[in-house]
Amino acid sequence: MNLQHQQELEIDNYLRRLRECLPQMSVADREEIVREISVHIRESAQETNSSLDEILARLGSAEDLASEYGQDALIRHASHSFSPVLILRATVELAKRGIEGLALFLSALLGYTLGGGLVLTAILKPIFPRQTGLWIGPGVFDFGLHEPPPVYPAHEVLGWRYIPIALSFGWLFLWVTTLGVRWFLRRSRSRGSIFARNRAHISANAGTLA
C-alpha cells in the first residue's frame, strides 16, 4: 500500500466519523460540512512540508469537530427562534466562549426570570390573593408572591389590577429579551466575533455554515 493510498484511507475514515457524529441536521447541510472539511484537508495536504497527521491534529478529533458544528447550528437556529428554551441553550454555549457570551447569557437569564416571574405571579394572584401583589410603605417596595411586609403602614396598592399589570410587564420582559438576544445573535454572526472558530485555518465558508 503506497503512502498516497494510505493517506486517502485516513482522510476517508476521518470524514466518515465526522459524518456519523454530526447532530441532527438536513442531509444537504451535513454533506456540505463534510465536503468543506474534505477540501480543506486535501488542499492543506498539498502544501509544501505539510503533514496529514498535523492537519488532522489541528482540526481535532472528528467527534469534537462535529460537536462544534452542532453547537453553532444550535446558535444559528436560536437567532431565528422565539423559544426561550432554545435561546437560553444557545446562550449557554456562547457563555463557554468568552466574556461577551457570558454577558449575553446572564442578560437573557435575567430577562426571562423577571418576565416569567411576573407572569407566574399574575396567574397565582387568584389563588393566593393576600400573598401576591405590590406593597409600598416607608422603606418598603415589595412585589410578587410572599408574605405581606409587616411594616406599618405598608399596604398593597394594586389589588386585582396586579393581574393585568403583571401580565403586561411580564410579557414585555419576555418579548424584549427574546428580540434583543435574537438581534445580538444575528449581529454577532455577521461580524464573526463570538462565533469565530478557534481554528483560524478552517475556511471562511465553514464559518458561514456554522
C-alpha positions as CSV (number, residue, x, y, z in Angstrom):
1,M,0.0,0.0,0.0
2,N,1.6,3.3,-1.1
3,L,1.7,6.4,1.0
4,Q,-0.9,8.3,-1.0
5,H,-3.4,5.4,-0.8
6,Q,-2.8,5.2,3.0
7,Q,-3.5,8.9,3.4
8,E,-6.7,8.7,1.4
9,L,-7.9,5.9,3.7
10,E,-7.1,8.1,6.8
11,I,-8.9,11.0,5.3
12,D,-12.0,8.9,4.3
13,N,-12.0,7.4,7.8
14,Y,-11.9,10.9,9.4
15,L,-14.7,12.1,7.2
16,R,-16.8,9.0,7.8
17,R,-16.6,9.5,11.6
18,L,-17.3,13.2,11.2
19,R,-20.5,12.4,9.2
20,E,-21.6,9.9,11.8
21,C,-21.1,12.3,14.7
22,L,-22.8,15.3,13.2
23,P,-26.0,16.1,15.1
24,Q,-29.5,16.1,13.5
25,M,-29.5,18.4,10.5
26,S,-30.5,18.1,6.9
27,V,-28.6,15.8,4.7
28,A,-27.6,18.7,2.5
29,D,-26.1,20.6,5.4
30,R,-24.3,17.5,6.7
31,E,-22.8,16.7,3.3
32,E,-21.8,20.3,2.8
33,I,-19.8,20.3,6.1
34,V,-18.1,17.1,5.2
35,R,-17.3,18.4,1.7
36,E,-15.8,21.6,3.1
37,I,-13.6,19.7,5.6
38,S,-12.6,17.3,2.9
39,V,-11.5,20.1,0.6
40,H,-9.6,21.8,3.4
41,I,-7.7,18.6,4.4
42,R,-6.8,17.7,0.8
43,E,-5.7,21.3,-0.1
44,S,-3.7,21.6,3.1
45,A,-2.0,18.2,2.4
46,Q,-0.8,19.5,-1.0
47,E,1.1,22.4,0.6
48,T,4.9,22.1,1.0
49,N,6.2,20.4,4.1
50,S,2.6,19.6,5.2
51,S,1.8,16.5,7.2
52,L,-1.6,14.8,7.2
53,D,-1.2,13.9,10.9
54,E,-0.5,17.6,11.7
55,I,-3.5,18.7,9.7
56,L,-5.9,16.3,11.4
57,A,-4.4,17.2,14.8
58,R,-5.1,20.9,14.2
59,L,-8.7,20.1,13.2
60,G,-9.1,18.0,16.4
61,S,-11.0,14.7,16.6
62,A,-13.9,14.1,14.3
63,E,-16.1,13.9,17.4
64,D,-15.0,17.3,18.7
65,L,-15.3,19.0,15.3
66,A,-18.8,17.6,14.9
67,S,-19.8,18.9,18.4
68,E,-18.6,22.4,17.4
69,Y,-20.7,22.3,14.3
70,G,-23.7,21.1,16.4
71,Q,-23.2,24.0,18.8
72,D,-23.0,26.6,16.1
73,A,-26.1,25.1,14.4
74,L,-28.0,25.5,17.7
75,I,-26.9,29.1,17.9
76,R,-27.9,29.8,14.3
77,H,-31.4,28.3,14.9
78,A,-31.8,30.3,18.1
79,S,-31.1,33.5,16.2
80,H,-34.4,33.0,14.4
81,S,-36.4,31.3,17.1
82,F,-39.0,32.6,19.6
83,S,-38.4,29.7,22.0
84,P,-36.9,30.9,25.3
85,V,-35.6,27.3,26.0
86,L,-33.7,27.2,22.6
87,I,-32.4,30.7,23.1
88,L,-31.2,30.0,26.6
89,R,-29.5,26.8,25.4
90,A,-27.7,28.8,22.7
91,T,-26.6,31.5,25.2
92,V,-25.2,28.8,27.5
93,E,-23.0,27.6,24.6
94,L,-21.9,31.2,24.0
95,A,-21.1,31.7,27.7
96,K,-18.4,29.0,27.3
97,R,-16.7,31.1,24.6
98,G,-15.9,34.3,26.4
99,I,-17.0,37.3,28.4
100,E,-19.3,38.6,25.6
101,G,-21.2,35.3,25.5
102,L,-21.3,35.1,29.3
103,A,-22.8,38.6,29.5
104,L,-25.4,37.7,26.9
105,F,-26.4,34.6,28.8
106,L,-26.7,36.5,32.1
107,S,-28.8,39.2,30.4
108,A,-31.1,36.6,28.8
109,L,-31.4,34.7,32.1
110,L,-32.3,37.9,34.0
111,G,-34.9,39.0,31.4
112,Y,-36.6,35.6,31.2
113,T,-36.6,35.3,35.0
114,L,-38.2,38.7,35.5
115,G,-40.7,38.2,32.7
116,G,-41.6,34.6,33.7
117,G,-41.8,35.5,37.3
118,L,-44.3,38.3,36.7
119,V,-46.5,36.2,34.5
120,L,-46.4,33.4,37.1
121,T,-47.4,35.7,40.0
122,A,-50.3,37.1,37.9
123,I,-51.5,33.5,37.4
124,L,-51.2,32.8,41.1
125,K,-52.9,36.0,42.3
126,P,-56.4,34.5,42.3
127,I,-55.1,31.5,44.3
128,F,-53.1,33.5,46.8
129,P,-54.7,37.0,46.8
130,R,-53.3,38.1,50.1
131,Q,-49.7,36.9,49.4
132,T,-49.5,38.3,45.8
133,G,-49.3,42.0,45.0
134,L,-47.3,45.2,45.3
135,W,-46.6,46.6,48.8
136,I,-45.5,50.2,49.3
137,G,-44.6,52.0,52.5
138,P,-41.8,53.7,54.4
139,G,-38.7,51.9,53.2
140,V,-40.8,49.2,51.6
141,F,-41.3,48.4,47.9
142,D,-42.2,44.7,47.6
143,F,-43.9,42.9,44.8
144,G,-44.5,39.3,43.8
145,L,-45.5,36.2,45.8
146,H,-44.6,36.2,49.5
147,E,-46.0,37.2,53.0
148,P,-47.1,40.8,53.1
149,P,-44.4,43.1,54.8
150,P,-45.2,43.6,58.5
151,V,-44.0,47.2,58.4
152,Y,-46.9,49.6,59.1
153,P,-48.2,51.5,57.2
154,A,-47.0,49.4,54.1
155,H,-50.0,48.3,52.2
156,E,-50.8,46.5,48.9
157,V,-51.7,49.2,46.3
158,L,-52.8,47.4,43.2
159,G,-55.4,44.8,44.3
160,W,-56.8,42.8,41.4
161,R,-55.2,45.3,39.0
162,Y,-52.0,43.4,39.8
163,I,-53.0,40.7,37.3
164,P,-53.2,42.8,34.1
165,I,-50.2,44.9,35.1
166,A,-48.0,41.9,36.0
167,L,-49.1,40.1,32.8
168,S,-48.3,43.2,30.7
169,F,-44.9,43.8,32.2
170,G,-44.1,40.1,32.2
171,W,-44.8,39.6,28.5
172,L,-42.9,42.8,27.8
173,F,-39.8,41.5,29.5
174,L,-40.1,38.2,27.7
175,W,-40.7,39.8,24.3
176,V,-37.9,42.4,24.7
177,T,-35.5,39.8,25.9
178,T,-36.2,37.4,23.0
179,L,-35.9,40.1,20.4
180,G,-32.8,41.6,22.0
181,V,-31.0,38.2,22.1
182,R,-32.0,37.3,18.6
183,W,-30.8,40.7,17.3
184,F,-27.5,40.2,19.2
185,L,-27.0,36.7,17.8
186,R,-27.6,37.8,14.2
187,R,-25.4,40.8,14.6
188,S,-22.6,38.8,16.2
189,R,-22.8,36.2,13.5
190,S,-22.4,38.8,10.8
191,R,-19.3,40.3,12.3
192,G,-17.9,37.0,13.3
193,S,-17.0,37.9,16.9
194,I,-18.1,35.3,19.4
195,F,-18.9,32.9,16.6
196,A,-15.4,32.9,15.2
197,R,-13.9,29.4,15.3
198,N,-10.9,28.6,17.3
199,R,-9.3,27.1,14.3
200,A,-8.4,30.0,12.0
201,H,-7.2,27.7,9.3
202,I,-10.7,26.4,8.5
203,S,-12.1,28.2,5.5
204,A,-14.4,31.2,5.9
205,N,-17.2,29.1,4.3
206,A,-17.2,26.8,7.3
207,G,-17.9,29.8,9.5
208,T,-20.9,30.8,7.4
209,L,-22.4,27.4,7.7
210,A,-21.9,27.3,11.5
